[in-house]
Amino acid sequence: RAATTSPSAKAAFASVTIVNAGEATPALSELELYDAVLVWSNFSFADPSTLGENLSRYVDGGGGVVVAAFANSSDTAGRSVEGRWSTHDYELIPAASGNTTGPATLGTVHLPAHPLVAGVSTFDGGTSSFRPTTTSIHSAGMLVAEWSDGLTLAAVREDTVGSRVDLGFYPPSDNVLANYWD
């Protein structure tokens, strides 16, 4: 999934393009058309290793990558980003760490001044609240916020050329299905 953003952090997306990486893996040249990409899964990627290679090169070139459930935590083969992404420490939430579900809300915000949580005072994951089962993140990462049960909700890594964020929730909201996040 890929999206471009306008220069202002408070502005809406200038445009959004959806790429089904379960059917075809986006090439690096395709990713480079965007300022940032959001990657998540609920099905297997067509080629999780090539996707990982392309995403790592995209970050190395200055692109921003946000990875969310289940692409960063699924223990189902083919649903996590693999290849150089996982072997060269681009991930924040450990791949294949597993997922849990059930009602949860925003817990402790560890970095309240971080732009990722600017203006966020509540977050309800809905009755599903898909989230990773781990509290660990990459040693170069920073935990921004956790769920009410202490599991990772958002983490950032700022020592890479491009921006890196891992979200510990499934991106579609309750506009898609009533039991998703509100």
RAMO-V645461 format. One record per residue. N is the residue number from 0. PSI is psi in radians with two decimals (* if undefined). OMEGA is omega in whole degrees, 0 to 359 (999 if undefined). Layout:
((N PSI OMEGA) (N PSI OMEGA))
This chain:
((0 2.36 184) (1 2.52 179) (2 2.54 172) (3 2.62 179) (4 2.67 175) (5 2.88 183) (6 -0.54 182) (7 2.28 180) (8 -0.41 182) (9 -0.12 181) (10 2.74 176) (11 2.87 176) (12 2.41 176) (13 -0.64 177) (14 2.80 177) (15 2.32 176) (16 2.29 179) (17 2.26 177) (18 2.12 179) (19 1.68 182) (20 0.00 172) (21 -0.36 179) (22 -0.69 181) (23 2.48 180) (24 2.19 178) (25 2.35 178) (26 2.78 176) (27 -0.74 180) (28 -0.56 177) (29 -0.76 179) (30 -0.64 183) (31 -0.15 176) (32 -0.19 187) (33 2.68 176) (34 -0.59 183) (35 2.69 176) (36 2.56 175) (37 2.18 183) (38 2.20 172) (39 2.92 182) (40 2.73 167) (41 0.07 176) (42 2.95 179) (43 2.53 174) (44 2.64 178) (45 -0.74 180) (46 1.50 184) (47 -0.48 179) (48 -0.82 178) (49 -0.66 176) (50 -0.78 179) (51 -0.70 177) (52 -0.83 182) (53 -0.70 179) (54 -0.70 180) (55 -0.70 177) (56 -0.62 177) (57 -0.78 177) (58 -0.75 179) (59 -0.51 179) (60 0.01 177) (61 -0.01 179) (62 2.66 178) (63 2.34 179) (64 2.21 173) (65 2.18 178) (66 2.31 183) (67 3.04 178) (68 2.44 4) (69 0.10 182) (70 -0.32 180) (71 -0.01 185) (72 -0.13 184) (73 2.42 175) (74 0.19 175) (75 2.21 182) (76 2.32 175) (77 -0.13 182) (78 -0.27 177) (79 2.68 175) (80 2.29 185) (81 -2.71 178) (82 -2.55 182) (83 -0.50 179) (84 -0.80 182) (85 -0.54 183) (86 -0.32 181) (87 0.44 168) (88 0.69 174) (89 -0.44 182) (90 2.65 176) (91 -0.89 174) (92 2.19 184) (93 2.24 178) (94 2.58 177) (95 0.45 178) (96 -0.23 179) (97 2.90 183) (98 2.74 173) (99 2.93 181) (100 2.84 182) (101 2.74 185) (102 2.35 176) (103 2.75 181) (104 3.14 177) (105 2.25 176) (106 -2.34 182) (107 2.30 172) (108 1.92 185) (109 -0.47 179) (110 1.27 186) (111 -0.36 179) (112 -0.06 182) (113 2.40 180) (114 -0.45 180) (115 -0.51 181) (116 0.25 178) (117 2.18 178) (118 0.02 181) (119 2.05 177) (120 -0.34 177) (121 2.69 174) (122 2.13 179) (123 2.06 182) (124 -0.02 182) (125 -3.11 182) (126 -0.32 176) (127 -0.90 180) (128 0.95 178) (129 2.25 182) (130 2.75 179) (131 2.69 180) (132 0.04 185) (133 2.70 172) (134 -0.08 182) (135 2.59 173) (136 2.90 179) (137 2.52 184) (138 -0.43 178) (139 -0.07 180) (140 2.88 176) (141 2.26 177) (142 2.07 180) (143 -0.83 182) (144 2.69 177) (145 2.84 175) (146 2.92 179) (147 -0.35 177) (148 0.15 176) (149 -0.05 179) (150 2.78 185) (151 2.15 175) (152 -0.76 180) (153 2.39 178) (154 2.63 179) (155 2.77 173) (156 2.15 186) (157 0.21 179) (158 0.19 177) (159 2.82 180) (160 -0.90 176) (161 2.89 181) (162 2.51 179) (163 2.23 176) (164 2.41 169) (165 2.28 178) (166 2.30 179) (167 0.80 174) (168 2.83 181) (169 2.12 189) (170 -0.64 180) (171 2.38 183) (172 -3.03 178) (173 -0.09 171) (174 -0.39 179) (175 -0.82 180) (176 2.33 188) (177 -0.48 183) (178 0.11 176) (179 3.14 186) (180 2.62 181) (181 * 999))
